[in-house]
Amino acid sequence: EWPVERLRPHDESRLMFGEPEESIAYDTMLESVRKNGILEPLVARADGTLLAGHLRLSCAKRSGITRVPVRILPPFDQYQDEVVFVVRSN
């Protein structure tokens, strides 16, 4: 588990998907997180850059959750591969 302050959105995520709060699934996810917590670990680089789970992180923060489960991925060989992962995971 990591403190939520240690995680930051991937630059490409905001460009592609906008802010998590703008998602049509936000209210449903928020209700789920408030009821059940974070069930699926967020995915990040070792430096805290979030690769998957931007919506869950936003809901956790809004719900007052201060620590979330995180799975760390090894570095990608190319930045392009990382961006593909971000798109497919979100």
SEPAZA-401814 format. One record per residue: residue in three letters; x, y, z of N, C-alpha, C, CB in turn. Coordinates in nm, 4 decimals. Glycine has a CB too. Layout:
N
   residuo        n.X        n.Y        n.Z       ca.X       ca.Y       ca.Z        c.X        c.Y        c.Z       cb.X       cb.Y       cb.Z
       ALA          X          Y          Z          X          Y          Z          X          Y          Z          X          Y          Z
...
//
This chain:
90
   residuo        n.X        n.Y        n.Z       ca.X       ca.Y       ca.Z        c.X        c.Y        c.Z       cb.X       cb.Y       cb.Z
       GLU     0.0836    -0.1190     0.0000     0.0000     0.0000     0.0000     0.0871     0.1239     0.0000    -0.0946     0.0006     0.1208
       TRP     0.0405     0.2225    -0.0731     0.1119     0.3499    -0.0835     0.0209     0.4647    -0.0379     0.1608     0.3736    -0.2293
       PRO     0.0807     0.5710     0.0144     0.0010     0.6910     0.0418    -0.0475     0.7514    -0.0903     0.0841     0.7955     0.1229
       VAL    -0.1695     0.8005    -0.0931    -0.2237     0.8553    -0.2165    -0.1430     0.9756    -0.2652    -0.3690     0.8950    -0.1963
       GLU    -0.0797     1.0493    -0.1740    -0.0010     1.1660    -0.2131     0.1223     1.1276    -0.2944     0.0410     1.2440    -0.0900
       ARG     0.1654     1.0052    -0.2829     0.2859     0.9602    -0.3531     0.2595     0.9300    -0.5009     0.3423     0.8365    -0.2849
       LEU     0.1332     0.9180    -0.5380     0.0961     0.8834    -0.6753     0.0570     1.0082    -0.7535    -0.0195     0.7820    -0.6761
       ARG     0.0978     1.0115    -0.8791     0.0593     1.1238    -0.9655     0.0149     1.0691    -1.1007     0.1776     1.2251    -0.9828
       PRO    -0.0792     1.1374    -1.1646    -0.1309     1.0907    -1.2935    -0.0232     1.0895    -1.4016    -0.2472     1.1782    -1.3380
       HIS    -0.0359     0.9969    -1.4905     0.0519     0.9913    -1.6080     0.0140     1.1080    -1.6987     0.0394     0.8527    -1.6840
       ASP     0.1129     1.1779    -1.7535     0.0865     1.2938    -1.8401    -0.0066     1.2599    -1.9553     0.2167     1.3487    -1.8950
       GLU     0.0139     1.1465    -2.0159    -0.0669     1.1086    -2.1325    -0.2114     1.0776    -2.0947    -0.0053     0.9879    -2.2017
       SER    -0.2338     1.0350    -1.9732    -0.3695     1.0001    -1.9310    -0.4607     1.1215    -1.9361    -0.3685     0.9413    -1.7897
       ARG    -0.4148     1.2322    -1.8844    -0.4983     1.3536    -1.8853    -0.5243     1.4017    -2.0269    -0.4317     1.4652    -1.8042
       LEU    -0.4242     1.3887    -2.1120    -0.4421     1.4323    -2.2508    -0.5463     1.3471    -2.3218    -0.3088     1.4263    -2.3267
       MET    -0.5457     1.2183    -2.2936    -0.6355     1.1264    -2.3640    -0.7736     1.1162    -2.3016    -0.5742     0.9903    -2.3691
       PHE    -0.7797     1.1191    -2.1691    -0.9060     1.0897    -2.1013    -0.9655     1.2071    -2.0246    -0.8860     0.9767    -2.0076
       GLY    -0.8928     1.3158    -2.0087    -0.9417     1.4277    -1.9289    -0.9286     1.3983    -1.7807    -1.0869     1.4589    -1.9634
       GLU    -0.9963     1.4754    -1.7015    -0.9933     1.4582    -1.5565    -1.0833     1.3412    -1.5163    -1.0377     1.5884    -1.4849
       PRO    -1.0402     1.2612    -1.4177    -1.1213     1.1451    -1.3765    -1.2643     1.1820    -1.3368    -1.0543     1.0748    -1.2603
       GLU    -1.2805     1.2982    -1.2742    -1.4126     1.3393    -1.2274    -1.5104     1.3633    -1.3422    -1.4008     1.4648    -1.1435
       GLU    -1.4576     1.3787    -1.4640    -1.5424     1.4018    -1.5807    -1.5941     1.2719    -1.6420    -1.4660     1.4803    -1.6851
       SER    -1.5461     1.1588    -1.5925    -1.5860     1.0289    -1.6464    -1.7328     1.0007    -1.6152    -1.4967     0.9170    -1.5893
       ILE    -1.8011     0.9381    -1.7118    -1.9411     0.9020    -1.6869    -1.9534     0.7943    -1.5790    -2.0069     0.8534    -1.8164
       ALA    -1.8442     0.7232    -1.5528    -1.8454     0.6167    -1.4521    -1.8062     0.6670    -1.3124    -1.7512     0.5050    -1.4944
       TYR    -1.7781     0.7958    -1.2989    -1.7240     0.8469    -1.1727    -1.8162     0.8222    -1.0537    -1.6971     0.9947    -1.1851
       ASP    -1.9422     0.8588    -1.0653    -2.0337     0.8442    -0.9514    -2.0496     0.6989    -0.9094    -2.1699     0.9025    -0.9857
       THR    -2.0564     0.6086    -1.0067    -2.0683     0.4663    -0.9762    -1.9430     0.4157    -0.9063    -2.0938     0.3856    -1.1041
       MET    -1.8266     0.4558    -0.9568    -1.7006     0.4142    -0.8952    -1.6882     0.4735    -0.7557    -1.5806     0.4565    -0.9823
       LEU    -1.7244     0.5984    -0.7388    -1.7168     0.6629    -0.6083    -1.8012     0.5883    -0.5056    -1.7621     0.8086    -0.6180
       GLU    -1.9214     0.5525    -0.5430    -2.0091     0.4769    -0.4530    -1.9461     0.3423    -0.4164    -2.1474     0.4551    -0.5181
       SER    -1.8887     0.2745    -0.5139    -1.8243     0.1454    -0.4898    -1.7049     0.1586    -0.3965    -1.7802     0.0832    -0.6215
       VAL    -1.6226     0.2588    -0.4196    -1.5041     0.2786    -0.3356    -1.5454     0.3127    -0.1929    -1.4142     0.3902    -0.3933
       ARG    -1.6466     0.3944    -0.1788    -1.6939     0.4289    -0.0435    -1.7489     0.3064     0.0293    -1.8023     0.5380    -0.0508
       LYS    -1.8128     0.2177    -0.0450    -1.8725     0.0982     0.0150    -1.7693    -0.0123     0.0388    -1.9842     0.0458    -0.0740
       ASN    -1.6810    -0.0345    -0.0603    -1.5926    -0.1514    -0.0575    -1.4440    -0.1212    -0.0458    -1.6143    -0.2306    -0.1790
       GLY    -1.4049     0.0040    -0.0600    -1.2628     0.0376    -0.0642    -1.2065     0.0079    -0.2028    -1.1848    -0.0408     0.0439
       ILE    -1.0766     0.0101    -0.2136    -1.0095    -0.0196    -0.3402    -0.9811    -0.1698    -0.3424    -0.8763     0.0648    -0.3571
       LEU    -1.0467    -0.2406    -0.4315    -1.0336    -0.3860    -0.4379    -0.9224    -0.4308    -0.5329    -1.1651    -0.4474    -0.4810
       GLU    -0.9027    -0.3572    -0.6400    -0.8031    -0.3913    -0.7420    -0.6864    -0.2936    -0.7294    -0.8650    -0.3868    -0.8866
       PRO    -0.5638    -0.3426    -0.7129    -0.4502    -0.2506    -0.6987    -0.4348    -0.1578    -0.8189    -0.3218    -0.3293    -0.6788
       LEU    -0.3937    -0.0354    -0.7899    -0.3578     0.0578    -0.8946    -0.2230     0.0128    -0.9494    -0.3531     0.2057    -0.8418
       VAL    -0.1904     0.0533    -1.0716    -0.0644     0.0133    -1.1348     0.0187     0.1389    -1.1570    -0.0893    -0.0631    -1.2703
       ALA     0.1449     0.1341    -1.1144     0.2301     0.2519    -1.1235     0.3736     0.2142    -1.1559     0.2252     0.3308    -0.9939
       ARG     0.4492     0.3157    -1.1952     0.5950     0.3015    -1.2059     0.6513     0.3200    -1.0655     0.6579     0.4063    -1.3083
       ALA     0.7763     0.2820    -1.0479     0.8406     0.2926    -0.9164     0.8494     0.4366    -0.8667     0.9796     0.2328    -0.9221
       ASP     0.8449     0.5332    -0.9592     0.8514     0.6737    -0.9182     0.7160     0.7305    -0.8780     0.9090     0.7566    -1.0296
       GLY     0.6112     0.6483    -0.8814     0.4784     0.6917    -0.8407     0.3900     0.7400    -0.9538     0.4907     0.7988    -0.7414
       THR     0.4393     0.7342    -1.0771     0.3562     0.7720    -1.1919     0.2511     0.6649    -1.2147     0.4427     0.7920    -1.3199
       LEU     0.1266     0.7044    -1.2105     0.0155     0.6114    -1.2224    -0.0053     0.5704    -1.3677    -0.1123     0.6734    -1.1660
       LEU    -0.0101     0.4418    -1.3910    -0.0323     0.3880    -1.5254    -0.1760     0.3407    -1.5441     0.0641     0.2729    -1.5526
       ALA    -0.2364     0.2905    -1.4402    -0.3752     0.2442    -1.4452    -0.4387     0.2655    -1.3081    -0.3833     0.0937    -1.4878
       GLY    -0.5606     0.3168    -1.3104    -0.6327     0.3382    -1.1851    -0.6559     0.4841    -1.1511    -0.5587     0.2742    -1.0740
       HIS    -0.6513     0.5708    -1.2500    -0.6699     0.7132    -1.2252    -0.8061     0.7428    -1.1627    -0.6545     0.7909    -1.3547
       LEU    -0.9080     0.6772    -1.2115    -1.0424     0.6972    -1.1577    -1.0513     0.6468    -1.0139    -1.1465     0.6260    -1.2454
       ARG    -0.9956     0.5303    -0.9892    -0.9963     0.4755    -0.8523    -0.9206     0.5651    -0.7559    -0.9353     0.3352    -0.8506
       LEU    -0.8080     0.6205    -0.8005    -0.7303     0.7094    -0.7141    -0.8108     0.8342    -0.6795    -0.5977     0.7486    -0.7818
       SER    -0.8746     0.8938    -0.7782    -0.9550     1.0120    -0.7536    -1.0683     0.9817    -0.6545    -1.0120     1.0654    -0.8854
       CYS    -1.1334     0.8681    -0.6721    -1.2419     0.8285    -0.5812    -1.1895     0.8007    -0.4407    -1.3141     0.7045    -0.6353
       ALA    -1.0723     0.7401    -0.4314    -1.0131     0.7137    -0.3002    -0.9865     0.8447    -0.2269    -0.8825     0.6328    -0.3146
       LYS    -0.9278     0.9399    -0.2972    -0.8995     1.0701    -0.2356    -1.0279     1.1371    -0.1899    -0.8247     1.1615    -0.3337
       ARG    -1.1282     1.1358    -0.2740    -1.2558     1.2001    -0.2404    -1.3253     1.1302    -0.1238    -1.3482     1.2013    -0.3625
       SER    -1.2984     1.0012    -0.1089    -1.3593     0.9238     0.0002    -1.2797     0.9310     0.1297    -1.3740     0.7794    -0.0410
       GLY    -1.1668     0.9991     0.1273    -1.0855     1.0115     0.2476    -0.9913     0.8954     0.2707    -1.1732     1.0263     0.3653
       ILE    -0.9761     0.8094     0.1729    -0.8826     0.6975     0.1835    -0.7415     0.7531     0.1648    -0.9144     0.5849     0.0773
       THR    -0.6517     0.7207     0.2542    -0.5176     0.7792     0.2482    -0.4109     0.6839     0.1948    -0.4777     0.8259     0.3845
       ARG    -0.4425     0.5552     0.1922    -0.3478     0.4558     0.1398    -0.4225     0.3614     0.0472    -0.2786     0.3765     0.2555
       VAL    -0.3574     0.3275    -0.0648    -0.4205     0.2396    -0.1636    -0.3234     0.1286    -0.2040    -0.4654     0.3204    -0.2884
       PRO    -0.3779     0.0129    -0.2446    -0.2900    -0.0937    -0.2931    -0.2334    -0.0546    -0.4297    -0.3665    -0.2294    -0.3019
       VAL    -0.1042    -0.0807    -0.4472    -0.0367    -0.0440    -0.5722     0.0508    -0.1597    -0.6170     0.0481     0.0854    -0.5549
       ARG     0.0440    -0.1879    -0.7462     0.1336    -0.2863    -0.8081     0.2323    -0.2076    -0.8941     0.0533    -0.3941    -0.8944
       ILE     0.3600    -0.2322    -0.8736     0.4653    -0.1618    -0.9470     0.5081    -0.2453    -1.0674     0.5871    -0.1322    -0.8548
       LEU     0.5103    -0.1816    -1.1837     0.5569    -0.2484    -1.3047     0.7032    -0.2136    -1.3301     0.4698    -0.2089    -1.4261
       PRO     0.7771    -0.3063    -1.3888     0.9139    -0.2736    -1.4300     0.9081    -0.1725    -1.5440     0.9921    -0.4019    -1.4735
       PRO     1.0162    -0.1005    -1.5668     1.0166    -0.0009    -1.6748     0.9882    -0.0647    -1.8112     1.1514     0.0719    -1.6787
       PHE     0.9202     0.0091    -1.8948     0.8973    -0.0336    -2.0320     1.0228    -0.0055    -2.1135     0.7738     0.0382    -2.0934
       ASP     1.0443    -0.0845    -2.2169     1.1604    -0.0635    -2.3029     1.1522     0.0701    -2.3768     1.1730    -0.1778    -2.4032
       GLN     1.0306     0.1071    -2.4158     1.0110     0.2319    -2.4884     0.8923     0.3067    -2.4283     0.9886     0.2052    -2.6400
       TYR     0.9006     0.4387    -2.4309     0.7915     0.5212    -2.3797     0.6616     0.4919    -2.4538     0.8265     0.6697    -2.3917
       GLN     0.6725     0.4662    -2.5805     0.5565     0.4342    -2.6641     0.4819     0.3119    -2.6089     0.6008     0.4086    -2.8103
       ASP     0.5545     0.2118    -2.5625     0.4920     0.0933    -2.5039     0.4182     0.1281    -2.3751     0.5972    -0.0146    -2.4767
       GLU     0.4754     0.2187    -2.2975     0.4109     0.2632    -2.1744     0.2793     0.3336    -2.2054     0.5040     0.3564    -2.0952
       VAL     0.2798     0.4189    -2.3051     0.1583     0.4911    -2.3431     0.0510     0.3928    -2.3902     0.1889     0.5948    -2.4538
       VAL     0.0885     0.2931    -2.4660    -0.0069     0.1911    -2.5098    -0.0672     0.1211    -2.3881     0.0617     0.0880    -2.6036
       PHE     0.0144     0.0897    -2.2896    -0.0359     0.0279    -2.1674    -0.1364     0.1186    -2.0974     0.0797    -0.0053    -2.0731
       VAL    -0.1039     0.2472    -2.0857    -0.1945     0.3421    -2.0204    -0.3290     0.3453    -2.0933    -0.1318     0.4840    -2.0166
       VAL    -0.3268     0.3521    -2.2246    -0.4503     0.3579    -2.3022    -0.5316     0.2296    -2.2826    -0.4191     0.3797    -2.4520
       ARG    -0.4689     0.1168    -2.2961    -0.5413    -0.0110    -2.2860    -0.5918    -0.0391    -2.1454    -0.4522    -0.1248    -2.3306
       SER    -0.5226     0.0114    -2.0455    -0.5597    -0.0162    -1.9069    -0.6682     0.0774    -1.8550    -0.4383    -0.0060    -1.8186
       ASN    -0.6895     0.1830    -1.9266    -0.7872     0.2822    -1.8786    -0.9028     0.2927    -1.9746    -0.7217     0.4198    -1.8603
//
